[in-house]
Amino acid sequence: MADLSLYRNIGIFAHVDAGKTTTTERILKLTGKIHKTGEVHDGESTTDFMEQEAERGITIQSAAVTCFWKGHRFNVIDTPGHVDFTVEVYRSLKVLDGGIGVFCGSGGVEPQSETNWRYANDAEVSRLIFVNKLDRMGADFYRVVDQVKKVLAANPLVMTLPIGIEDDFKGVVDVLTQKAYIWDDSGLPENYEVVDIPEDMKEKAAEYREMLVETAVEQDDDLMMAYMDGEEPSIEDLKRCIRKGTRDLAFFPTFCGSAFKNKGVQLVLDAVVDYLPAPTEVEPQPLTDEATGEPTGEVATVSADEPFRALAFKIMDDRFGALTFVRIYSGKLNKGDTILNSATGKTERIGRMVEMNANDRTELQSAQAGDIIAIVGMKNVQTGHTLCDPKKPCTLEPMIFPEPVISIAVQPKDKGSTEKMGIAIGKLVAEDPTFQVETDEDSGETILKGMGELHLDIKVDILKRTYGVELIVGQPQVAYRETITKAVEDSYTHKKQSGGSGQFGKIDYRIRPGEPNSGFNFKSVVVGGNVPKEFFPAIEKGFAGMMDKGPLAGFPVLDVEVELFDGSYHAVDSSAIAFEIAAKGAFRQTMPKAGPQLLEPIMKVDVFTPEDHVGDVIGDLNRRRGMIKDQEAGATGVRVKADVPLAEMFGYIGQLRTMTSGRGQFSMEFSHYSACPNNVAEAVIADAKAKAEKK
């Protein structure tokens, strides 16, 4: 069996264009995995192998690669930076033990890097920081380090300092060993020499070395006492302390360089070996109770001798069939084994297992705890399902995904493709939990839902190219919701007599607005048995079943509380079904009286703009009914944070680029639902009614 202390499962994540994919390419080149580096701007990088990725120069889905460095095995996942594909980052972090956060030397800590950093904090993943693109105009390593402190509230531990900046960037100073690494102009990563620190940097290097030692020895009381008594700790001791602090998230070792120019990447690889945890050193994944989802107190200990437990974190369809990416937490898996999917209760036999290198693969006979592999041809497995030993069933903590906020109606160009479209969309939904599909019962339209315009745009493109299904795409639609503003006390009787036993149920109830984000709540305070207890579930079911279509425009209803306080029943004619029908009638009767109100999704928008365009950008956000929350000036421009209704944000990127001569950027994510102004609500309701009449 392999030695788990030599494994590193790491992810690379950052804002769009900070250089994640280029950094991954350099890692593969340095570790001898590839012999020619492909560039993102030529559409030739290894991990961006989808046509859409090569064309747009962005990463859309996370790709897994395995490589070796100094006797250690790295499983590297290159993740996307676009906010529309955040789910890829989120699910990758779930199965990784460590990460490298890449920041652009001139852009610094950008909106999406903040979101990803927050996800990594939630997942408690140890990270290194790599400040990239120091050869770029306007690059400033020290400014980025300050931003990491201010914006991310993180503690960067500076391990290397840049020698020269922008066009003169030629190497880095290793603060720990006090040596300088200088690369020549050949552009080859291996052409560097280790020399003494340049004279003009000696003072700065010594100052940073002192800060490094002081921070590191805090991890070990004995060393700290010795250091205070004037004893200099050894490099081995310092590395041990840095490793412990990194693992406990006390600080984040920070490196600098230029991946594109091949400078500084080796030190990051050494740091992955030296400071990021092996699979056995991270907190083991908790097991949860199948029925309640609560933690059971047990964990999946990382060891090959334990029962088999693994998490399916990604599903991908390619030319060889369905691939299920799996992180094995404990035990081992051999070809031909039978495993249990605890979410479906079905067993499956393992036919082929492969080690993935982006879209190339190597067949495996067995795999063990700590491995990230792909299994070919599994059925009925979805993202987040637990795979385990049939004799020792268990459930690992599942993943929670954000709800889609935007939808479009689609139909196939020619009628014959309907079935083909259904199968293709089914495959895409299995791959991406934030992409959903539903059929509008009244109109029969197929509705696709996703995280943003780019997200849906790419999905439609994949359907066309990969599956040959051409679609007619309707206007994007916003996911409105409804709620109520007044409490109403009311009564409803359902009575039906038609020979034989009839139906009878009378309920007295109060409907009132619930707390924000509370959903639907039902309680009963009936005393004296006027409505027998066995009918309560039927009444609750009746009300809950009506929450999908509100009284205003048929949108789902949020945050409503129903309290049953009285009623009456008939010994013969009352039944569960009679009370369920009564509850449905009561909903229809009372909701319009309770001050129904339309809610719209509000997005948290983060805009970056050059200083000379701030006025235009803020004016435009105000016109879009935005609430400006904050603006902060950086070295290269201004960041404006605002809450803006999603309905006003369609096509925003085009407008922003026009206003800022192509230099503006923005990211947005769902924040909350809030009441629609009257004029907007009236238009939405009129539109919904017109559609209903058409049908």
N, C-alpha and C positions, 0 to 999 in steps of 0.2 A: 504493500500500500504506500501511497505517496505521503511525504511528510507535510502535514498541513501548515507548519510554521513557514514553509517556503511559498505559500499561496498568497496572492494579493488580488482581491476582487475590487476593482476601482472603476469609477465613472468620471467622465469629463463633462463638466456642465458650465454654462455661461450664457451671457446675453447674445443675441444675434450678432454675428460678425466679430466676436472677440477672438476667434481663432481656435475653436475647439477641434474642428475636423483637421485643420492643418497640424495642430499639436499631435493629434492621433497618428496622422501620417508619419510625422517625424519619429514618434515612438516606434512605429512598425519598422521604419527604415533602420533606426539605431539597433533594434533588437534582431535585425537580420531576417525579419518576416517578409519584407518586400525588398526588391533591389532597386526599383526606380520609384521615386516619390511622385504621386499624381497630385496635381494642384486643384483646389476647389474651383478657382476661376477658369480653369480649362475644362471643368466638368469631369475630371478623371480621378478623383480621390477614391480610395479603396472602400471607405465605409459609406459614402454617399452613392449607392449603386442603383437607386431607382432613377428612371429617366427624368422624373419630375425634379429630383434632387440635383442631378447633373445640370439640368437646364437653368434652374433658378438659383443654383449656388447656395442652397440652404439645406440643412438636414431636416428630414421630416420624421423619420423613424429611427429609434436608437438601434445601433448595430453593435454586435458583440464580436470581439477579436481576442484571440489568445496568443501571447508571445512570452519570450523568456529573457530575463536580464539578470546577470550575475547569479545564475543558478536558481533564481526565483521564477515562479510561473505567474504571469499577470493575465487576469481576465479583464479586458478593458471594454467599457461600453461608452460609445460616443453618442451623446444625447442631443436633441434639437434645442435651439435657443428661442424659437418663436413661441409667443404666449399661446397661440392656438394649439400647440402640440405639447403643452406643459405636462399632460398626462404621461407622456413618454419619459420625462425626467422623473416624475413622481414615482412611477412604477419601477424605474431603474434603481432609484435610491433605496427603494424598499428591499432590494436583494443584494445591495452592495455593502462592503465593509468599510470602504473609504472612498474619498473623491478628490478630484483636483478641480478647484474653481479657477477658471481662466478669466482674467480681466484684461481689457484693452488698455494699453499704456496711455493712450490719449483720451479714450472715452471714459475710462475709470469704471466706477460702480454704476452700471446702467439699470433701468427699471427691471428687466427680466432677470438680471443676475440677482437682484434683491429677492424676487419671488422664489427663484431656485434655491437661494441661500436659506430662505425661510423654510422651504420644504426639507432641506438637508438638516436644519436645526430640529424640525419636528421628528425626523427619522433618526436623529442623534448619530449622524455619520461623521466620522473624523475626516478632516480635509487638509490638503495643502493648498496654498494659493500660488498661482503662477501669473505674474504680471507680464503679458505678452506684448508684442508689437512695439518694443522700445526703439525700433529703428524708424518709427513713423514720425511725421511732423507733429509737434505739440505733445509728444510723449513725456510723461513726468512720473517716474517711479514713486517718488516721495509723496506726491499729491495723491496717488492712488492708495498708498498705504494709509494716509490720513482719512480718505473717504471710507476705507474698510472699517476704520474705527468709528467714524461718525455715523455713516449711513447704515452699516450692518451691525453696529454695536459689537463688533468682534475684536479679538485681540490678535493682531498679526505679529508673528515673531520673525523679524527680518533675518533671513539666512544668507542672502546674496545681495550685493550692491552692484548697480550697473557702472561700467567703465565707459564714459562717453555717452552722449545721447543723440537721438535722431540719426542723421547720416554718419555720425562719428561713433556710433555704438559698436564696440568691438569685443566686449567680453564682460565677465562678471568677477567680483571679489567674493570668495567663499569666506564668510564672516567667521565661521567656526575654526577653520584651519589657517586663516589669515594668509591665503594664497590667492593669486589672480589667475583666472583662466582666460587666455586671449586666443581668439580665432583669427585665422588669416582670411584673405579675401576670396579664397577658392569656393566658398559657399558649401564646403563639405563638412558635415558635423564632426568627423573624426580629426580634422586638421586644427588642433589647438595645442597650445603649450601651457604648462603650469609654471608661472614665474612669480617673482616678488611683487607685492602690491605697489602700484605707481606712487611716487613720492607725494603727489598732491592729494592722494586719497588715504594716506596712512592714518591721519588723525581721525577722519570719519570712520574708517574701518575699526579702529581701536575703540571708539565711542560705542559703535553698534555691537562690538564683541562684548563690551562690558554689560550693555543692556541685555544681550542674549544670555550671558552667564547668570546674571541676577534673576532673570525670569525662569531659567531652567532649574536652578538649584532650589527654587521654592518647592519643587516636587519631591525633594528628599531632605528631611530635617537634618540628618547627620552631615550631609554634604554642605548644607547651608551653614551649619555651625562652623565647620572647618573653613568654609570660604570667608566667613566673617572674621575668623582668626587669621586671615591672610594666606590661606592655603589654596592654590590654584587647582580646580578640579581637572581630571584627565578628560581627553576627548571622548573616551569610552563612557565615562560616567555622565558626561553632558548629553551624549546621544541617548543614553538610557532614560535620562530625565525628560528630554525633549519627546521621546517616544511615549512616555507615560502621560505627559501633558497634552500631547496631540490626541491620544486615545480618550482622555477625559474631557476633551473639548475646552481645555483651559486656555489654549492658544492655537494658532494655525501657522505652521512654518511657511514663510513667504519667500518665493523665489522670483527671479526676473530673467528676461531674455527675449529672443525673437524666434519663434518657431519657424517662420517662413525663411529666415536667414540661417536657420540651423544653429543658433547660438543659445547656450544655456539649458538645453533640454536634458543633457546627461545628468546634471545635478538634480533635476526633478525626479528622474528615474531612480537615482541613488536614494533620494529622500523617500520614495515610495517603499523601497526595500527597508530603509532605516527607521522610518517613523510611522508609516500607516500600519494598522493592525492586520494580523493574519485572521482567518475565519474563526479560530479558536479564541481570539482575544476580544471579540465583541460580545455584547450582551446577547445571549441566545434568544431566538424568537419565542414569544409566549404562545402557548396553545390555548384555544378558546373552546367554550362549550358550543357544540353544534346548534342546540336549540336556541339558547339565549344570546350567544355571541359574547358572553362575559368571559374574562380570563379564568382559566381553571387553576392557575397557580403553578402549572407544570410548564416546562420549557423544552424546546427541541435542542438538546445539547449537541454541539458540533463534534461528532466523533463517528468514525467509520464502524464502530462496534455497536452503535445504538440501532433501534428499529429505523427503517427507511421513512424519511419525511422530506417532502419537497414542495415548493410553491411554483405553480405555473404563472409566470409574470408577463408573458407576451405570446401572442399567437400570430403567425405570419403565413401567408399563403404564397408559395412560389412554384416554380415550374416542376418541382418534384413532389408537390402535394403539401398538406398542412404541416407546418412545423410548430411545435410547442416548446418555447424556451422555458427551461426549468432551472431553478437554483436549488441544489440539494443541500439541506441543512444537516441531516444526520443519516447515518447508515450508508449502504452502498446499493448500487443498481446494476444488474447484469442483463445483457441481451437475453430475451426470452422470459424474463421475470414477469409475474402477474402483479399488478399494483391496483390499489383501490383509489377511486376519486371520491373523497369523503363528501363533496358537495352534492354529487348525483347518486352516491351509493352504488355505483357500478364499477366492476373491475375491468381492467384492460391489460392485454399482454404487450410487452415492449418488443416491437419488431426491430427497428433500427434506431441507434443513437448516434448523434454526430457532434463533433466539436466544430463550432462555426467560426469562420474567418470572413466576416461580412457576408458575401454570398457564395463563398467557397466552403467546402466542408470536408472533414476527415472522419471516416467511420470509427466508432469506438466499440469495444466489446464490453467495457464496464466503466462505471463512474462512481464517485464517492463523495462524502460530505465535503462541502467547500467548492465543489465544481459547479460551473454554469454550462449547461449543455442544451442541445435541442433534441427532441424526440420526434421522429417522423410518423405521420399518419395516425395520430391519436384522435378519437372521436369524442364529441360532447364535452371537451375540456374548454373552460373559459378562463379569461384572465382572473387571477386571484383564487383559483381552485387549489385545494390541497391534495397532493398525491401521497399516498402512504402505504405502509405494509397492511395487507388485508387482515392479518391477525391482530394488529395493534392500531385500530383506526384512531385518527385524531384530526383536529382542524387547526391550522395555523391562523394567526391573526389575519383577517382578510384586508383587502385594499378598499379605500373609499374614494370614489371619483366625483369630480364636480359635475353638476347638472348642466346640460347644454342650454345656451341662451338664445340661439338664433336658429330659424328653420327656413327651408325653402320647399316649395312644391315642385315635384318633377314628374315627367311622364316620358316614356320611350318615344323616339321619333317615329318608329313604325310599330304598328300594333303587335306584330309578331314577336317583338323582343320582350314582352312583358315578363314571361317566365324566366328568360335569361337574366333580365334585370333583377328579378327577385333573388335568384341564386347568388349573383355577384354582390348585391348589397348585403345579403346574409353573411358572406365571407368577410366583407369590410367591417360589419358590426361586430363579428367575433374577434377581429383584430384590435378594434379600438373601442374601449368602453365609453368614451365620451361622444361617440358618433352613434346616433340612434335613428331608428326608422319607425314610422307608424302610418297606418292608412286612415285617412279621414273617412269615417263611416258614411257621412252624408254624401260627400262628393266623390268618394272612391279614389281621391288623389293620394299619391305616395308622398309623405312628408319626410324630408331628411333634416335631422337636427344636429347641430355641432357647436363648437366653441367660438367660432368667428367666421368672417367671410373667407379668409384664406383657407381655413380648415375645410369648409364645404367645397370651395373652388378646387382644391387638390383632390378631394374624393370624387368629384364629378369627372375630373381629368383622368383619374385612375380607372374609373368605370369605362371611360371611352377607350383608353389605350390598352389597358391590360385585359379587359373583358369584352371589348368591342361593342359596348352598349352606348349608343348616342342618346342623350337626354335633352328634352326641352325643359329649361329651368325657369321657374316663376320668380317673382320678386321675393327678396328675403322678408321673412315675417318675424315679428317680435313675440316672445313668449309672455303675453300679458297674463295677469291673474286678477281675481276679484276678491273682495272681502266686504264686511259690513261695518257700519259705524254706530248703529244704535241697538240697544237691547229691546227686545219685544217679548211680551208674554202672550201666549196664544193657545188655542185649543183646536183639535181636529178630530172628527169622527169619520171612520170608514164603515159603511153599512151596506150590505148587499144581500138581498133576499131573492132567491130564484128557485123555489121548490127544494125540498130536502134541507140539509143544514146550510145556513147562510154564512156570511162573514161579518164579524163585528170587532171593532177596536176603537177605543176613544183615548186620546192622550192630551194631557195638559202640560205645556212645556214653556221654557224660556230659551230664546236664542240671543246670544250676546257676543260682541267682539272678543276674541281671545288675545292673549299676549302675542307680540310679534314673533314670528317663526315657531309658533306652538302647533300649527297644523289644525287638526280637528280633534276636539275633546268632547266626550260624552259622559255625563254622570247622572245618576238617578238618586232622588231623595224621596221617593214614594214611600209612604208609611201606611200601615194597616192593610196591605195586600190588595189595594184597589186595582193595581196592575200586577199580576203574579210575576215573581222574579224570572221565571223561565222565558218570559217574553222580552226581557231587557235586551239580550243580544240581537233579537230580530229588529227591535226599534233602532238600536245603534247602527245595525247593518243598513237599514232603510235610509237613515240620514247620511251615513258615510258614503253610500253608493251614489248619492246625488251631488256630492262635493266636486265631481268632475266637471259639471256644467253649471256655471253661475247664472243668476237671473238677468244680468245685463246683456252680455254678449256671448254667453256660453263658454267662458274661459274657466279653468279650474279655480276653486274657491280656497282661500287660505285663512287660517287663524279664526276659527269659529268655535264657540262653546255652546253645547246644547245641554240643558238640564231638564230632566223629566221630573215633574213634581206631583202629578196626579193623573187620574184617568179612570176608566172603568172597563169591565170586560163582561162577557156573557158566558155562562158555564158551558153552553153547547157550541155557540157560533164563533167563539174567539179561538184564534190559532196564531201561530208564529207568523204565518204569511199575511194574515189580516192586519197584524200590528206593523209588519214591515211596509205594507201598502199605505197604512195610515201615516207612517213616518215620511214616506216619499211625498204624499199629498201635503203633509204639514210643511215640508221644505218648500214646495212650490208655492204654498199659500203665504208663508211668513217671510221668506227671504226678501221679496220686493218691498216689504214694509220696513225692513231693518236698515234702511239707508245704504243700499249696496254702492260700492265704490270700485272703480277700476284701478289696478296697481300696475306699474310698469317696472321693468328691471333697470336698476341704476348701475352704471359701470364705474369702477375706479379707474380713471384715466390718468396716465403719467406721460406727459409730453416733454420731449427735449427739443429746444429750439435755439438757434444762434441768437445772441443778444439783440441784434438790430430788428428782429421780427417778433419780439415778445408781445408788443402791443397788438399786432395783428392776430396772433395766436389766441390771446386772452379774449379779444373782442369776438373772435369766431366762436370760442367755447361758450361765451355768454349768449350769443345768438342761438346756440344749440341747447339752450336752457341749462347750461352747466353751472355748477357752484364751484368757484375757485377755492381750493382748500389751503394751498401753500405754494410759494415759489422760492426756489433757492438758486443763487448764482453759482456756477462752477467756473473753471478756467476756460472751458471751450464753449460755454453757452448757459442757458437757464433751463431748469426743470420746473414745469408747472404741473401741479397735481390738482385734479378736479373730479367731482362726481357729475357724470353726465348720463342722461337717459339713453339707453341703447338705440331707441328709435331714431335718435338724432345723429347717430355715429356712422350710418352707412356711407361708404365711399369716402370716409374721412382722410384716409392715407393720401389719396390723390390731391385733395384740397390742401392738406398740410404741406405736401411737397411743393405745390405751386406757391404757397405763401412764403416758404422758407428756401426757395431756389434749390429744392432737393436735399437740404441738409437736415430737415426736421425728422424726428423719429417718435413713435409713440407705442405704448403698450396699454392694453386694458384688460381688466378681469371683472367678473361679476362681483358686486358689492352687496346690494340688498334690493328689496322691492319697496317702492314708495308710491304714494297716491298720485294719480294722473291729474294734471290740471283739466278743468271742465272742457275747454275748447278741444283739447286733444282727445279726451274720453269720448266726447260726443261724436267726433269723426270716426274713432275706432268702432264704436257701437253701431253707428250708421252703416259702416262698411260691413260689419259682421251680419247685420240684418239683411243687407242687400244680397250678400252671398247666400244666406239661408233661403231667401225668396227665389233666387235663381234655381236652387236645387229643387 
